[in-house]
Amino acid sequence: MAAVPCQPGVRPVLGPSVEVAAVDDDKRALAHKRQELAATWERALEDAWQMAGCEIEAPDG
């Protein structure tokens, strides 16, 4: 395969396997961020309940 010189404003064509790997990495990063955000919200809700003087009950089961 011949080398193609870089041109300003032109995105190189990577090929399907590289592009799929990049999408998979993005999905994993987003899933991790969603988990972090959910944990942050859960802690914030618990803090708010405790500041309001409410007790947090453990679920039955």
C-alpha positions as CSV (number, residue, x, y, z in Angstrom):
1,M,0.0,0.0,0.0
2,A,1.4,3.4,-1.0
3,A,1.9,6.1,1.6
4,V,-0.5,9.0,1.3
5,P,0.8,12.4,2.2
6,C,-1.1,14.3,4.9
7,Q,-3.4,17.0,3.7
8,P,-4.9,19.6,6.0
9,G,-8.6,19.0,6.7
10,V,-8.5,15.4,5.3
11,R,-9.2,12.6,7.7
12,P,-7.3,9.4,7.0
13,V,-9.3,6.3,6.3
14,L,-8.5,3.9,9.0
15,G,-10.3,0.7,8.1
16,P,-13.1,-1.1,9.8
17,S,-11.2,-2.9,12.5
18,V,-9.5,0.3,13.8
19,E,-12.8,2.2,13.7
20,V,-14.7,-0.6,15.5
21,A,-12.1,-0.7,18.2
22,A,-12.3,3.0,18.7
23,V,-16.1,2.8,19.0
24,D,-15.8,-0.1,21.5
25,D,-13.4,2.0,23.6
26,D,-15.8,4.9,23.5
27,K,-18.7,2.7,24.6
28,R,-16.6,1.3,27.5
29,A,-15.6,4.8,28.6
30,L,-19.2,6.0,28.5
31,A,-20.4,2.9,30.5
32,H,-17.7,3.7,33.1
33,K,-18.8,7.3,33.3
34,R,-22.4,6.3,33.7
35,Q,-21.5,4.0,36.6
36,E,-19.5,6.9,38.2
37,L,-22.4,9.3,37.8
38,A,-24.9,6.8,39.2
39,A,-22.7,6.3,42.3
40,T,-22.3,10.0,42.7
41,W,-26.1,10.6,42.5
42,E,-26.7,7.8,45.0
43,R,-24.2,9.3,47.5
44,A,-25.7,12.7,47.0
45,L,-29.2,11.4,47.6
46,E,-28.1,9.6,50.8
47,D,-26.4,12.8,52.0
48,A,-29.5,14.8,51.3
49,W,-31.7,12.3,53.2
50,Q,-29.4,12.3,56.2
51,M,-29.2,16.1,56.3
52,A,-33.0,16.2,56.2
53,G,-33.0,14.0,59.3
54,C,-34.4,10.9,57.5
55,E,-33.1,7.4,58.1
56,I,-32.2,5.3,55.1
57,E,-33.6,1.8,55.5
58,A,-32.0,-1.2,54.0
59,P,-34.3,-3.0,51.5
60,D,-36.0,-6.2,52.7
61,G,-34.8,-9.4,51.3
